């Protein structure tokens, strides 16, 4: 039986992908049926965290529980599949199989699957994330791969920033473009290892697994300096504490940089660099979309990041 498609998925797919998303939603029941026949699956319910792609629980022929993900065709999913194959289950849930024609993957199901977002201690959340990054970063990229470099993400964000005609929204980011490029140049100098990065590790992409502990899910798959993988978590930490004022944002920033520095054994300045470049890249890309309820808070956090960077001498 084909599960009912959640309204949340309909809204995200149409808002994010327009006509392509609507066409894919019409095709989705047939795609799910194709996956069931391809792998001999019993289809269960969609996950609660479903957004722009279909993600649902399934059971294999031998009774093994798994997760089925079927995506709207886009480049990010291609890199996710490639990254999962490269990781091979180190620090992340395992890829069981993939079908590129169906644009679907079968994934190991983590149990109990509690999100790190529900862990009550802020400092421990950051420490857990740092330990996962240590595992993930031991996986070198192969000599040949199709993964983008973080710098290409950043340049895409630069285009969105420059293309935004609302200067109130774009000016704070426009002001930072020269600094961001200079910092990226430093992180690509000879001798700086360019490693495989998760690219989207945050509170909702870390799940608890009874036999293996806390594990990552949903990698973007990107190449860059190791410090670039901390930024998504640090920037989401402030969104997670969505009632925090300016002083609280500063406290969260400094505390999280310190914890990551201790766990990853890299300087706080490097942790700052990853956070700063992720903020410019992630929030800058958002300027291509209409404003949302988090934009003002995000812009205020950019001001806090810049203020701290200037005080510490980490920004020229």
Secondary structure, 3 states (H helix, E strand, C coil): CCCCCCHHHHHHHHHHHHHHHHHHHHHHHHHHHHHHHHHCCEEEEECCCCCCCEEEEEECCCCCEEEEEECCCCHHHHHHHHHHHHHCCCCECCEEEEECCCCEEEEECCCEEEEHHHCCCHHHHHHHHHHHHHHHCCCCCCCCCCCEEHHHHHHHHHHHHHHCCCHHHHHHHHCCHHHHHHHHHHCCCCCCCCEEECCCCCHHHEEEECCCEEEECCCCCEEECHHHHCHHHHHHHHHHCCCCCHHHHHHHHHHHHHHHHHHHCCCHHHHHHHHHHHHHHHHHHHHHCCCCCCHHHHHHHHHHHHHHHHHHCCCC
